Amino acid sequence: MAPEFKAPKAFPLVDAALIGAAILAFFGPLLLAPFVYDDLRFILQNPFVSGAWPGLRALLLSPLDAMGAYEPLVTLAHRLLYAAAGAATWPYRLTSLLLHWSNAVLFLLLCRRRLSDRGLALAAALVFALFPAHAETLAVSTFKTHLTAGLLCLAALNVLDEPWRETLPGLAALWALLTAALFAKETAVVLIPLALASLAFRPGGRERWKNAAPLFAGWLLIAAAYGGLRVFAVPRSLGSAAGDSFVLQVLTAAKLLLWYLAQLAVPCALCFEHSLSAVSRLEPQALGLAAGAAAALAALAALSRRDKTTAFAAAWTVLALAPFLNLVPFLNFSLVSDRYLYLASAGFALLCARTLQSLFPRLDPRRLSLGLCGAAAIYAALDVRRAALFTEPLELWSQTAVCAPGNARAHAALGSQLLDKSMNDAAAAEFDEALSLKPDYWEAMRDAAFAQAALGRDAKALDLARSAVNGRPDADGWLTLGSVLMTLQRPVEALGPLRLAVRLAPFLPEARLRLGQCALALRRWDEAGAQLAAVPATVRLGPDLKEAMGDLALGRNDPGAAEQLYRAALAARPLQASAAGKLADLLRRRGRREAAMAVFDDLIARLSAAIAAGRQGGREQDAATIAKLESSRDGMIDMREWVRRRPIAAARRPRTRRGAPAAKAP
């Protein structure tokens, strides 16, 4: 049998490059994946990322959203990425792939020490690097929380294996790693028991515990200080653990543990959300779950008796899953998620490699390595298929609604995708399904209001919008009501809710933009100017902001500035028909008929190209999008003909700002 612990002689550059190449080859399609899931809210709509810089103190002392998420380190990283790349998705995906590669290399170093065989260590690292559930973690930039916390925990475990860990620089590094990990994701507190397991299952006597006392004393103080920060300075709204009693909560934890272990062993039931339910009552099946979980833990304990490395790997697997076993209540629609397997999959890969090494001590290690590489190859095939799914959000959520039919978020997210493609009837049906599963699901209620408004069901849309305000009487709730009223072309009624939204959240860019648009519709030029000036020119809101500023310039009798702003809006969003119509009408009224015709011709050509591309794709779900594009193109053709026949207006006399007409497309 291989020795228990042996430090590598040199950094494995070739092996690290091979792992990086494998990650890029099989997870590379994710570079093309658009923003999905929490990225829309936590990046594009997050004022700490896309808004004006509020200061480090505000970032550290404000929860990320009303749900209580608090990951300031990752939020800061996203702000830097947004400043550099805006809403381009590939830099966010690339940084996730680089983080995952770093984690795989750190895990490789651990495996080389614990397995004392280069080939087997490389095979175990490939199994971890290509584990199929990681596609979800890498496809959603918000899940950098798992990647970053994993990076810091793996770095700390590597430092613990170094002799200089007991020096002052080593202790300072370990204390800093835990602090940073907690600010990335608070479940990183598992580093403390992981470090205990690492020290417990390694050669050495009592001296190692005596020398480790300052480290754990410092870690406990850091954990206590972080807990105080979260309780008193940045409190989190906690739900309740699944299960109506303590016994049912424990049985639910056993059910979740079995599910996670099964997924680690055979990762084939992958889904973005899951319908796994809590144990609701005592029955033979529930007792069977408890017995199964106990048997699984007993099996891990039996394997652990073979040697210290097996024991450490088994402890690693279970400890990394502990925060997600219903022992600590957290807010989510799924009791289980593929992304929660991230750190545990590393421990499981080490467990598999060491178990093979222990069971077949006389077998050529190269054969064992080939066996693990075979598993990694199967994973690679699953990776390509899973990664490709994330490049098509509608297909992703359609598949999720099928594999998790009892999950409210799956249906609501599918409804949002359908709504974006103007498939309003299908979207409304999905929102109804989501609300039937979870009647107080605020996001589904909000989006359902817009779907009903698009279908012309004004009364139902307003009922849903008002219910959204009752469910969440904060800035988001009032913004929803005001936006729905604006969609229904009722700006007088929308003014009050939008003003309240801005008063409750002055840092929220979308609230100020919608209030500015409402003020424009009511010809309140000064109020519109004040609100629009406070909206940061983010990539997401940029085209709408430029168009609104163009309306304001026209309202203030500055057609030259209005023309430039409309052109800027079209440059940012070439298919923005409203901006094109306003620009063409402005050019016509300024006596520039040919320029107006050119604007129409350019947009009609772009719409025709988009329609042709959609038809060439041949996907059924694009039919509604194509119909919407065709409707816009037909409208532009009609408008072009109207402008062509319309006499060129004489130059208008300057008007005062008070009497200026509202900007309006013909």
N, C-alpha and C positions, 0 to 999 in steps of 0.2 A: 504493500500500500504506500502511496505517496506520503511524504512528510506532511505534518499538520500545517506548517506555516513556513513560507520561504519567500523572501523579498526578491523581486525581479532585479536583474543586473542593470538593465538599461530601459529607457522608454521605448515601447514597441511602435515605432513610427509606421512600419509597413502594415501591421495589424490595424492600427488606427485609421490609416488611409483606406484599407479594405472595408472597414465598417462604414466609413463615411461614404464610400462609393455605393455600397449596398443600400444605405438609407436614401441617397439621392436617386438611385435607380428605381426603387420600388415605391417610395413616398413622393418622388418628384412631381407627379401630376398635381399634388396639392398646391404647388406654386401657382397654378391656374385657377384655384378655387376662389370664388367670391366670398365676401363676408356673409356668414350665416350665424344663426342662433344668437348668443349673447354679444357677439362682436358688434352688432348693429347698435345696441344700447350702450355697452361699456366702452366702445371706441368712438364710433361716428357720432353718437348722440350724447357722449359724456363730456360735459363742459371742462372737466379736469384734463381731458385729452385734446379736444378740438376747440375749446373756447380760450378766452384770455387767461393767462397764467394767474392763478389766484394766490400764489405763494406757497412755500413749503409747509408752513404751519397749517394753512387751510387744507392742504392735501393730507396731512397726517391726522388732522382732527375732524375730518368729515367722512362719513361712510360713503361708499361709492354710489349707492342708490337707496331707494326706500326699502329694499329687501335686506339691507344691512351688510352687504358684501364689503369687505375691507381688505384690499390688497394693494397698498400704496406703492410698493416697489414695482410691481408689474404695471400699474397705472402710469408711473413715471416713465418706465421704459416705452410704453405705448405713446406717451406724449412726445418723447424724443423721435420715435419713428414717424409720428404724424407730422412733426415739424419738418422732417427730412423728406418724407414720401407722400404726405397727404393721404388720400384714400386709395392709393394704389395698393393692391392686396399682396403682391408677391414679396415685398420686403418683410411684412409681418410673418408670412409663411416661411420665408428663408431663415429668419431669426429663430423660429420654432425648430426648424430642421437642424440648425447649428447647435441649439441648446440640447436637442436630443442626441446629436452626435457626441457632444461633450459628455453627456451622461453615460453614453455607451462606452466611451473611452475610460472614464473613471471607474465604471463597473468592470471593464477589462482588467484594469490594474488591481482591483480587489480580487478578481478571480485568479489572476496569476499568482498572487500571494497565497490564497486559500487552497487552490488546486495544484499548484506547483507543476503545472504542465501547460506549455504555451498553446498547443493545439486545442486542448480541451477548454482552456480559458477563452480562446478566440471563438470557439463554437458556442459557448454559453453566452458570450457578449453578443453574438449575432442573433441568438434566440431572443434575447432581450430587445435588441435594436429593431428587429423585424416583427415583434409581437403584434398580431393584427389589430388588437384593440387600440393601439397607439395611433391609428389613423384618425380617430376622433380627436385625440389630444392634440395632434399636429394640425388638424384642419381648422380648428377654432382658435384664433389668436388669444382670446380671453383665457384659454386653458394653459397659457404660459405659466399660470400659477402653479400647476402641477410640475411642469418642466423646470421652473426656477427653483421651487422648493426641493425637487429631486436633485438638482444640480448641487445645491448647497449641502443637502444631507449626504450625498455621495462624496463630496469633497471633504466633509467632516469625518466620515468613516475612513477615508484614505489618510487623513492627518493622524487619526487615532492609531494607525498602523505604523507610524513613523516614530523613531526614538526621540525626536525633538518635541514630541507632543507635550512633554512635562516641563519644557522650558517656558519662560515668560512669553516669547513670541508665539510658541505653539498654543498656549492657553488663550492668548489674545485672539489668535486666528479662530480657534474653536468657539470662543464666546461671540465673536463677530459673525461667524457663519450661522449660528443659531438665531441671533437677532435678525439678520437679513432674511433668513428662511421664514421666520414668523411674520415679517412684513410682506412676504410674498404669498404665503398661505398659512393660516394659523394651525392647520393640521400637521405642519412640520414639527410640532411639539413631540411627535413620535421619535424624533432624533434622540431624545434623552433615553428612552428605554432601548432603542436600537444600539446606542453606544454602550449601555450596560450589558446588553447581550454580546456585543463585540468583545468587550473586555472579559466577560465571564467565560466565553468559549474560545480562549486562546491560551497558549502555554504561559506559565508564570505563577508565582505564589501570591501570598498576601500583599507583597510589596506593590503589585500593580494597582491594588485597590487603595492603598495608602497614598500612592502618588497621584491617583485620580481624584482624590477628595476635593482639591481646589477647583478642578474642572467642573464637577457636578454641583458644587456649592454655587459657583458663578452661574451655571445654567439654570439652577432653580431660582436664583434671584432674578435672572432675566425673564424667565417664564412668569414669575409672580408680577414683575413690573409690567409686562405685556398684558397679563390678565387684568391688572388694575386699570391700564389704559383703555382696554376694551369695555370694561364694566362702567367706569366713571366718565371717561372723556369721550369715547366713541361707542356708546352702548349699541348692542345689536338686538333686534327684535327676534326673539327665539320662539319657535313653535313648540309643539309637544312631540315627544317620541311616539312613533307609530305603535299602536296597541293600547287598549283601554285600561290595562293594569300592568304592574311591574312584571308579573309572570308572563303576560302576553308580549311585553316588550322584549324580555329575554328570549322567548321562543321565536320572535321575529328576528332577533339578532342571530340565532342559530340558523334560521332559514336563509338569511343573507350570507352568512359565512359559507354555507354549503353552495349557494349559487356562485359566489366568487371563486371558490376552490374549483368548482366544475368548469367555470370559464377559463381559469388558468390552465387547467389540464386539457380542455378541448375548446379553444376559442372560436366556435363556429356560429353561435347564436348572437351575433353582433347586431346591435340596433342603437340608434341615436337616443331613443328613450325606451323605457321598459314598463310593462304593466304588472310587474311583480307586486303582489299585495301583502299587507301585513297579516299576521296571524290574528284572527278576530275572536276565536273562542277555543277552549280546550276540547280537543278531540283526538282520536288515535293518530290522525295524520300529523297533528302538531307535535304530539309526543314522539312520533317517528322522526320528525325533523330534529328534535333535541337529541335523540339517540344517534342520528346520523352525524350531527355536528360533533358530539362527544367521540364518536368512533373516528372521525377525521382527525380530531386533535390527538386522540390516542395513537393513531397511525403515525402522525408527525412526531410524537414523542418517542415512539418505538424506533423510528428512523434516526432520531437524534441521539440515541444511545450508542450508535456506531462510532461516531467521532465528533469532535468539537465543531468542525466546519458544517456538518449536516445539522447539528443543533442550532448553530447560528443562522443558517439559511432558513430553517423551519420557523425560528422565532421571528426572523425578518419578515417572512411572508405574512404571518398572522398579525404582527404588530402594525405593519403598513396598512392592513385592512381594518384595524380596530376603529379608526375614526369614522368609518362608513358602515358600521354595523348596528345603527339605531341606538347606540349607547349614549351618544350625545345628539340631542335634537338639532336638525338643520332644516332649512327651508328648501324644498325641491319637489318637483312633481314625480320624480322617480325615486324609489327607495334604493335602487342600484343604478350604476352607470358604468359604461366601459372605461371611462377615463379614470375612475377610482382604482383601477388595476395597475396604474402606471408604476409606482414604486414597488408594489408587491410583486409585480412580474419579474423584477430583477432578483428578488430573493428566491422566487420560484425557479428561475433559470439556474441559479447557483445550486439550489436544492437538487434539481434534476441531474446536473453535471456531477455533483459530489456523490449522489446516490448511485449513479452508474459506475463511478470510480470505485465505490465501496463494494458494490455487488459483484463486480467483475475485476478483481485486483490483478488477475493474471492476463487479462485480455490486453492486446496492443492498444495503447491510448489513442492511436490514430484511428482505430475502428470506432472507438467511443466518440471521438470527435466527428467522424463521418456520420454517425447516427444522429447526433445533435444537429449537424449541418443539414441533414435531410429534413428534420423538423423545421429548420429555418427556411429551407427552400419551399416547403408547403406554406409556411407563413407568408413568404414573399408573393406567392401567387394570390393569396387572399388580400395582401396589401394593395396590389395593383387594382384589384376589383373594388375594394373598399374606397381607395383614394379617388378613383374615377367617379364614384357616386357623389362625392362631395363637390365635384365641379359642376353639378347640375342640381341646384337647391330644390327645384320642384320634384325631381325624381327622388332625391334624398328623403324629403318629407313624405312623399307618397309611400315610399317603402317603409318609413318609420310608422306611419299610421296603420299600415298593414301588420307589421310585426309587434306593434304596441297599441292595439285597438282600444284598450281601456285607459290610455294616457291622455289627459286633457291637453298637455302642451303639444303633443304630436299633431292633434287635429287643429289646434289653434295656429301652429306654425305652418301647417299645410294650407290653412285658410289664408294666411298672410301672403304666401307665395301665389296662390290663385288670385287674390285681390290685386297683387302687383301686375298680373297678366290680364287684368280686366275680366277674369272669369268669375263674375260677381255672384251668380246663382250658386255655383259650386262652392265658392268661398263662404257664402252665408250658411250653407248647409254644414260645412266643417266647423264654423264658429258655433252653430247651434249644438253640434255634437259635443264640442269642448265644454260649453256651458251646461249641458245636461250632465256631464261627468263631474264638473266643478262649478256650481252656480255662481260662486264669488270670484271666479277667475277674471281678474281685472283686465289684463291685456287682451283676452278674447272678447270681453265686453266692449273695450275701446275699438278694436278693429271691426267687430261686428257692426258697430254704429256707422262706420264709414262704408261698409259693404251695403248696408240697408239704404244709406243715402245715395250710393251709386245706382241702386236699383229703383230709386224714386219713391221709396217708402219712408217719407219724411217723418211721420208720426212715430214709427218704430225706431228710426234712427235717433230721434230726440229722446225717446224713452231709454234707450240703451246708453246714450251719452249722459243723461241725468243719473242713471243708475251707476255709471262709472264715477261720477262726482260723489255720489253717496258712499260708494265703496272706498274711494280715495279722495277726500276733500283737500288735496294738496295741489301744487302747481300743475302736475301732470293731469289730474282730474279736470281742473278748470280749463286747461289748454285743450283737452279733448272736446269738452262741450263747446268752447269757442270755435274750434276748428270745424266741428260738424255744422255749426250754425253758419259759418262762412261758406262751407260746401253747399249748403242749402240757400246761399245768397240772402242771408239775413244778417247783414253787418251791424245793424242797430242793436239787435239782441246779442250779438257776439262781442260787442265792445266791452261790456261789464265783465264777463268771464275771462276775457283775455287780459284785461287790466289787472284783475285779481291774480291771474297766473304769473304775470310779471312781478307783481308786488310780493308774491310768496317766493319766487325764485328769480331774482333779477339777473342771475348768472346764466339762465337757460336761454341759449340763442334762439331756439325755435319759437319760444313764447314771444320774444321781442319781435321776431320777424312777422309772426301771424298778427300781432297787435299793430305793427306798422302797416301791413296790408289792409287790415280792417280800417285803420284811420285813413288810408288812401281812398278806400271805397266811400268813405263818408266825407271826403275832401277836407279832412283835418290835417292840413299840410305840416304845421309845426309839430304836432304830436307824431305824425308819421316820420318826419325827419329825425326827431329825437330818438325814436325807437330803432329805426333802421341804422342810424349812426352807431348804436351800441351793439349791433350784431357783428361778431367777428366774421371776416370773409373766409369761412371754412370751405373746403372743397365740396362738402355735401350740400350746404345751403347757398353756395356761391351763385349759381345761375338764378335761383329765385330771388336772392338779394339784389343782384344786378338788375333784374327786370323790375323789381319794386322801386329801386333807386331811379330807374328810367322813368317810371310812372310819376315819381315825385318831381323829377326834373321837368317833365312835361307839364305837370300841374303848376310848377313855379315859373312856367313860361321860358324854359331854357331848352329849346328843341335840339340844339347842338349837343349838349351833354346827354340828353335823352337818347339820341341816335347812337352815341358812343357806348352807352350802357346797354342798350338793346343788342348791339353787335357783340359786346363782351359776353352777354348772357348766351347768345347763340354760339359763340366760340366755345364756351364751357359746356353747353348741352346742345349739340347741333340739331336735335329733333324737337326743340322747344317751340311748338307751334304758336303758342300765345305771344312769345317774344317776337317771332317772325311776323305775325300779323300786325302787331303794334308798330314794328319798324317799317314795314311796307306802307302802312297807312300814313305814318309820319312823313316818309319820303314823298308819297303822293301829294300830301298837303303842302309840302315845301317845293312842289313843282318838279320833282325828280322821278317822273313816271318810269323811265327805263331802269333806274336803280331799284325801284320798288318791284318791277317785274323780275329783276335778277334775284332779289331775295326770295320771291316765290319759286322761281325756277330751281334755285339751289336746294330749297327745302323739299320741293316735290321730288327732285332727283334723289335726295337722300332717303326720303320715305319709300320711294320705289325700290331702291337698293335694299333697304331693310326688309321690305315685303318679299322680295325675291330670295333673299338669304333665308328668311323664315320658311318659305315654301320649299326651298331646297333641302332644309333640314328634315322635313317630312314628319315632324313630331306632332302628335295629336294635341298635346297641351299648348302648342304655339298658335292654335287656330284663333283663339280669342285675341292674342297679341297682334296677329296679322290683321284681324278684323278691325282692331283699334287703329292700327297704322293706316289701313285703307280708308277708314273714316276720316282720319286727319288729312290724308292726301286729297281725298275728294273735297274736303272743306277748303283746303288750300287752293285747289283748282277753281272752285266756285269763287273764292275770294279774289283770286288773281283775275278772273274774268270780270268781276265787279269793279276792281280797280282799273282794269284796262278800259272799260267803258265810261268810267267816271271822269267828268271834266277835271282838269287840273285846277285846284283851288287857287284863288288869288292870295297874295301874301297878306297875312292877317296883321291887323294893327296890334301892337303890344297891349296886353291887359295887365291889370294889377293882379298880384298873387291871390288876393281874396276872391277875385272873380274868375280865376283860371278854371277851365273845365277839367274834369277828371279824365285821366288817360283811358282810352277805350279802343279796343280793336273793333273794326267794322263787322 
